[in-house]
């Protein structure tokens, strides 16, 4: 979870469905947390493929295929837009027939972040 904007202490994650994917907005009231959220989000926007193949061994260090982080790279593109207190990440699927699946996965992961120990 070291690269997950939603895992920054104090982060608040909200989702909004779009016609081609989903927007994930992550904000925090603290300026230090806000900068970290933006840094992590921009990393994802610059990483157009699944993250490095770190094994999934229950330590939350994986490559965005499974886990809690709402951001998915596999078969998607991610762009960012600054927002007060943080950033909005637009996740667009490359397969139009998978829009609903993407939305459901991202929403479920974002909901789980509310109980993540770092939050």
N, C-alpha and C positions, 0 to 999 in steps of 0.2 A: 504494500500500500504506500510505499515511499514516493510513488509518482502520482498518487490519486489526489486531485484537488479536494474532493469531498472528505478526505481523511485528515485534513488540516484541523487542528484543535479549534473548536468554535465555529467551524464551517456549517452553513445551512445550505442544503441542496434542494432545488425545486426542479420539476420537469414540466414540459409542455409539449404535447404532440404537435407535429407539423405535417404537411402533406407528404414530405419525402423522408421523414425521420422523426427526430425528437431533439428538443433543446434542453440542455442541462445547465441551469444557472446555479453557480456556487458563490456565496457571499459570506462575509464575516464583518462584525462591527469593529474589529481590531485592525489597525493599519498593517501591522506585521503579518498577521494571518492573511489579510487581503493580498499582500505582495506574494506570499508563498502560494496562494491559490492561483494567482495569475501566472506565476512561474511554472507551476505544474501543468496548468491548462495549455500554456503555449508549447510545452514539451510535447504534449499529445497532438497538437495541431501540426507540429513539425515532424511527427513520426507517422508516416503514411501507411505503415504495415504493422502487423502484430509486433508487440515488443519482444525483446530478446527471449529466447526459449528457456527461461528460468523454470526449473521443475516445480510443480505444485506439490508441496510437502506439508501443507497446513500452516505455513508461516506467512501467508498473504504476500508472497513475493512473485506472483506469476505474471504471465504475459498477456493478460486481458481476455483470456478465453473463458475462464471461470473465476468466481470470487465475488467480492462485494463492490468494487469500483464500478460506477455506472457507465464508464467510458468503454466502448468496444471499438477495436481497430479492425477486426477480421471482417472484410467485406464492406467497410465503411470509409467515409472521409470525415474529418473533423476540422471545423473552422471555429474561430473565436471572435467574440465581440465584447469589448469592455462594457461593464455595467456598474452602476454605483455600488461600491462595496465588494466588487469582485469581477466575475466574467461569465458570459454565456457561451457555452460550447454547443454548436449545432452539429449533430451526428446525422449524416445522410447515408443511407444504405445504397450500395451500388446495384442492388437487385430490387427493383420496385415491388416485386411480389413478397419481399421480406420486411416491408415497412412495419406492419403490425407486430411481427415477431420481435423486431428490434425495439419497438416502443414498449412492449410488455417486459422484455428482459431488462431494459434500462430502468423502467419504473420499479420493478421488483428489487433491483440492486439499490436504487436510491432509497427505497423504503427501508432496506436493511441497514443503510448507513446511519439512520437515526439511533441505532443501538450499538454502533461501532465504538469500542473503548476510547478512541482518540477524540471523538466528537464531544 
